[in-house]
Amino acid sequence: MIKEKDLLGLRNISTDEIDEILRNAVPMKDIIMRDIKKVPTLRGKSMATLFFENSTRTKSSFEIAAKYLSADCTNLAVSTSSVQKGETLIDTAITLEVMGIELFVMRHGASGAPHFLGRNTKARIINAGDGMNEHPTQGLLDMYTMKDKKGDLGNLTVTILGDVAHSRVARSNIWGLVKYGTKVRVVAPETLIPVELQRMGVEVYTDVDKALKGADVVNVLRLQKERQSSGLLPSLVEYNKFWGLTSKRVELLKDDAIIMHPGPMNRGVEIMPDVYEHPRCVVDEQVTNGVAVRMALLFMMLGGKSGDDIN
Amino acid sequence: MKKFIDKAVIMDEDQMDRALKRIAHELLEKNKTLDNAVILGIRTRGVPLAERLKKTIEEIHGIVVPIGVLDINLYRDDLTSLTEQPVIHQTVIPVGVKGKKIILVDDVLYTGRTIRAALDSIIDMGRPELIQLVVMVDRGHRELPIRADFVGKNVPTSKREKIDVLLKEIDGVDKVIIKESIEEDE
């Protein structure tokens, strides 16, 4: 059971709750693999996606998860909605809420936007990425994938490589993993290492080769080209040369290590095309696991007591 | 929460064992062949019962029937009214259900709602040739038009009573007990 009304991040959620989500995701993954990919569990429940930033996989993943569980999912196309006429975030959400929407999946460019909305709606909120803060369902699906492939999270060394400063994926990974005692290494150009990182309980590296050596998992972050206007990097070519994951660097990892990336990939920037082809690259499986984890979460947030019964 | 006290033991280890043996015979008598059959245990207590039935059929008839596990929680009709949200477990049917004779196994048949959920969940996975139901105890009080094909023991009960099927694999002992509520009905 998810104790709070809203799932805003992995920072303030217990390992009991995470364990339950990851456990429920296992049978959900079976449903995805079946001929008839539908169960009636959330029949009659209504939810909406509210994406103020672009997305392919997160948005369709939530929508598909809802459909497999028989919930009705409305996608608000922000660019063609009354948001463009100046309708506020709260008014937009309340308009949908009074039509019967019980849960919002929200992505917004401003950190804290889902927290703000959650305080102003009865409907439950799942944060699908807020600014540079958190992207909890990506963190959960990454943890599911690591656990599935490598076992107990407490015994693993995970290297997060790349644009940590702008990455909500990195933050959710770190908040989630450190709760389990995972050794988390973070490696990035010094300009992309935020100051608060040391306090999150991770080891910070600036030497890629050292950070990769002997790791069980490397999670490569997307270089967020849309957030690089302030001259933090000289050029993409240089970034690739010094920080990109190449087949040669993969050899530094443990022999059975897995390679992860949250997508979308900038091939030839943070990850080389041949690394994606590597037999232990689990990028596609991460996407499938994403649907399973989101199904588990929707079941737990829409399936039991309604949002009204939870403070 | 209602409290229950033990009232009587209605089946012991031997009686449960004999009931399963009889059901194994009846299954073959009714179906002539079990070539295309799959035994499906409903979690939790249907699972060890299904395993025992498989073993009994093997001992008596020398036929090995594949076995599977069914979790019906995603198909429950009372999800929104439960105080404690169930954890979902895996449904494992190694041979699939399409075109199979499904022998569904559970411990107690009461309202019929669990079986309704089980039937929906099976049919969502494909079209079986037929589905038959085996239960250790049928205690009556059906709320749906559902019946069992093979019954270990029919036990007339009142709604204030409760039937517990205890199994060695889970509870360390084999017996069926009847309990009675010690509080007034709400």
Contacts between the chains, C-beta under 8 A, distances in Angstrom:
chain1	res1	chain2	res2	distance
A	1	B	84	7.9
A	1	B	85	4.9
A	20	B	87	6.4
A	23	B	87	5.9
A	23	B	88	7.9
A	24	B	87	6.3
A	24	B	88	4.9
A	26	B	90	5.9
A	27	B	71	6.5
A	27	B	74	7.7
A	27	B	88	4.7
A	27	B	89	6.0
A	27	B	90	4.6
A	27	B	91	6.6
A	28	B	88	7.2
A	30	B	90	5.9
A	30	B	91	6.5
A	31	B	74	8.0
A	34	B	124	8.0
A	34	B	125	6.3
A	35	B	125	7.4
A	35	B	126	6.7
A	36	B	124	5.2
A	36	B	125	6.5
A	36	B	126	7.5
A	38	B	124	6.9
A	39	B	74	4.5
A	39	B	75	6.8
A	39	B	121	7.6
A	39	B	124	6.7
A	40	B	74	7.6
A	40	B	75	6.4
A	40	B	120	7.0
A	41	B	74	4.5
A	41	B	75	7.2
A	41	B	79	6.9
A	69	B	74	8.0
A	296	B	88	7.7
A	299	B	74	7.7
A	299	B	88	7.0
A	300	B	85	6.5
A	303	B	79	5.2
A	303	B	80	7.7
A	303	B	85	6.7
A	304	B	79	6.4
A	304	B	80	6.9
A	304	B	82	6.3
A	304	B	85	4.1
A	305	B	80	7.1
A	305	B	83	7.8
A	305	B	85	8.0
A	306	B	80	6.9
